[in-house]
Amino acid sequence: MSDNKKGILFACFTALLWGFLAIILKMASQFLDSYTIVFARFSIAFLLLLSVVLVKGRYTTLQIFRRPPWMLLAATVFLSLNYFGYMQGIHLTSPGNAQILIQWGPILLALSGIFIFKESLSRWQAIGFLVALCGFTLFFREKLIHLIDSSNEYIEGNVWTLFGGTMWAMYAILQKKLVQRFSTTQLNLFIYGVASLLFFKPADISQLGMLSVVQWAIVVFLGLNTLLAYGALAEALKYTKAKNVSIIITLNPVLTFILLGIMSEIGLNWVDPEQLTLLSVVGAVGVLSGALMIIGGKK
């Protein structure tokens, strides 16, 4: 299998995990505050990854903590702010709305691939970007209209989400450079560990001691999601172009809306359902078509 195909598969896996993420985060926000949720996600991911490293005897991986490069320190701060901004956005608005606005991050990453990493862009791929943009406009038409007339809390949530998307793009740009020098395990182990320390003080650890079995299952899932999604993302950035990764990741809102629709149909009203119209479905097809045009290049 070629490196490009490996990168695309890793990016697809990340998009799938993030399709579930917004829904589960909204559920977790009903019994934990944003600081504690972010702390739990990072700390669980760190402990799981550290266990794997120790079991396999890869002790040299821990050397990254001795003299971390400044780009890794900056990437850790950026990803930490992304987690908190996105969590606040979901808490103050809805999973569907947050998924719309967080796509600002992948868009910035795609632009960085062209202007920073000097990745080529064919005419066919440029058309694909336009098709995907039109698809998103149709798919999220009702949501975009709703943003014009919103409460102060809703607007605050939107600002937090856009901030989180910007921080994610900054993280991804640095990660794209870092994976050329360090293994993804080293990078993620450092980021998860240091980010856990950053959120340890503002988090309310006492809340975790009062969780039920189901609530703990949700928290553990969030930690696993962090570990697997960002591990796959780092591999994707290593094997394929940034613009390919960004457009695949932008598909995760479609997955989120589909999952919300399925939950509504079978009566699982854990979060407020999102309404899909025929226009939204047409838009989803446009997003998928545009993604295929960009990934496939001239084929």
N, C-alpha and C positions, 0 to 999 in steps of 0.2 A: 504494500500500500504506500502511495506517495505521501510526502510530508503534508502537502496541501489537503489531501483527503483526511489525514489524521486530524489536522487542525480543524477542519469543518465538522468532523464527528464530535470532537471535544466541545466545540462551540454549541452544537445542537444539544448536547447533554446539559450544558450550562443553561441554555434557554429553557429546557424542560424543567429543570429544578427551580428556576426563577419563576416559571409559570405558576407553580404551587406556592411559592414563597409569600407573595403579597397576601394571599388568603389566610395562610397560617399566621402571619404576623398580625393581621387584624384580629384574629381570634385570641392571640396571646396578649394583645393590648387591652383586652377586657379584664385581665387579672394581674398584669404586671405593667410597670411604667416603662418608658422608652429606654432610660438608662440601664435598668436591670435586664431588659430583653437583649440589648446590645452586649452587655457584659456576659450574659449567659451564652450567647451565640459564639463570641470569641473564645471564652474560657473552655467551653466544651470542645470546640474545634481544636484548640491548642492541646488539651489533654489527650484527645484521641490521636492526634498526629504525633505527639511526643511518645505515646505508648508504642505506636508502630515503629518509630525510629529506634527506640530502646530495644524492642523485641528483635528487630532485625540487626541490632548491633552497629548501627550507623552513627557512631558517636562523633565522627568528624563533622556531621551535620550541625552539631551544637556550636561549632567554632564561629558560626556567623554572629553569635551574641558577643564575642570578644571585641571585634572591631567592625561594626556594621557600617557600610558606606552611607554617605549622607542621602543618597537617592532612596535607599531603603527606609531610612528614618522618615523622610518626607512622604513616601508612599504609604507608610503606616498611618501617619496623621491624616492623609487624604482619605484613606479607606475608612478610618474610624469616623471621620466627619460624614462620609457618605452613608454609613450605616445609621448614624443618628438622624441625619436629615431625612432619609427615606422612611425611617421608623416614625418620625414625627408627622411626615406627610400622610402616611397610612392611618395613623391614629386620629388626625384631625379631619381627614376627608374619607376616602374609600379606597379599597384595593384597585378598582378599575381606574379611578381618577389618578391615583399615584402612579400606576403603570403607564398612563399616557405621558405624564410630565417627566418621568424618570428617563424616558427615551432621549431626553436632551443629552444625556451622558454618551450613549453610543453614537449619536450624531456628531458630537465633538470629537469622539475617537476616530470616526470615519474621516473627518476633515483633517485630523492630525496625521492620519496615514498618508494623505495626499501631500500636505504642506510640510510636515516635519520629517516623516520617514521616506518621502519622495517616491511613494508607491504609484505606479502608473494607473491610469484610468481610461479605459477604452470608451468609444462612443456608445457602444451597446450597454456598458455598465453605467454610463451617465444617464442613459434613458431609463435604465433600471431604477436608479435613484429617484427619478421623477415619478415613475410608476408607483414606487413604494410610498413616496410622499403623498401622492393623490389618494392612494389606498388608505393611508393613515387618516387623511382629512375626512374621507367618507366614513371610515370605521368609527371614528371618535367624534362625529359631527354633533351628536346630542350633548356629549360631555363638554366639547369646546364651547357650545352655546351656553351651557350651564355655568361655565367659568366667568362669563361676563357679568352675571347677576348672582353674586355669592355673598355669604356672610363673612364677617371678619375672620372667624375661625377657619373657614374654608380657604380664604385667601392666604392666611398664615401657613396653612398646611401646604398650599401650592408653592409658596416661597421656599419653605423647607425642602420640598421635593426637588425643585429646580437647583437649589444649593447642593443637595445631595448628588444630583446628576453631574454637576460641574466637578465636584470633588472626585467622583468616580472616574471621570475622564482624565483628570490629573493623575490619579493612581494608575490607570491603565497605561498611560503614556510612559510613566516611569517603569512600570512592570515590563513593558515591551523591551526596554533597554536592559533591565536587570536580568531577565531570563537568558540573555546572551552570556552572562558571566557566572550566574549561580543556578543551582537546581531549584525547581519549583518547591520541593520539600523544604529546603533551607529558607527560601523567601517566605513561604506561608507560615512556617513554624515561628519565625521571628515576628511577623506581622500579628499573628493571633496572640502570641504571648505578650508582646508589648501593648497591644490594643486592650487586652484584658486588664492590664495594670492601669491604663489610662481611665477606664470606666469603673474600676473597683471602688473608688471613693464615692462618686455620685450615685452608684447603684445601691438599692435597698436590698441587701442580701437576706434580710429577715423574711422578705416576701417569699423567697424560694423554699423556706422551711414550712410554709403553710399550703403548698400546692397539693392537689389531689394526684392520683396516679395518671389520669387522663391529661391533666395540665402538665405534669412532668414529661409525659410522652410528647406533647407539643413542643416543649422547650428542647428536649433532646433532638427532635426532628430538625429544629432550627439550627442546632449546632452541627448536625450531620449535613444539612443543606449547605451551610457555610463551608465546611471542609471539602465536600465533593464538588460543589459548584466552582469555587475559586481555584481548586486544584485543576479542574478541567479547563477553566479559563486561562490559567497560566500556561498550560500545555497548548491550548489553541493559539495563543499569541506567539508561542515558540515556533509552531509549525506552519502557520499561514499568515496572510497579510491582515493588518489591523482593520481594514475596511470590510474584509470578509467576516471577521469576528463580529464587528459592530452590527452589520445588517442581520446576521443570524440572531443575535441577542435581541434585536428589536422585535422579533417574532413572539417573545414571551408574553406580551400583553394579549395577543390573540389566544394563547393557551389559557391565560387567566380568565378571560371572558367565557371561553368554552366551558371551563371547569365550573365557573359560577352558574352558568346556564344549566349544566347537568345537576349540580347540587339543588338548584331551584326546582327542577323537574321531579326529582326523587324526594323532595320535601326536607332537605337538609338546610334549614334556614339559620345556619351558624353566623352568616354575615348577610347583609342586605344584597339581594340579587341585582345583577346588572341587566338592563333591557337591551336585547339585540333586535334590530330591525332589518328589513331586506337590504336597505342601503348599507348597514353595517356589514352584512355578509359580503356584499359586493366589494366593499372596502377591504375586507380580510383577504379576498381573492387577489386584489390588487397588490397588497403587501407581500403575499406569498410569491406572486409572479415577479414583482420587482426584485425580491431577494434571489430568486432563481436566476434572473438575468445578471445580477451583479456577481453571484458566485460562479456562474457558468462562463463568464467572460464572453468570448465570441462564439462559444458552442451553442 
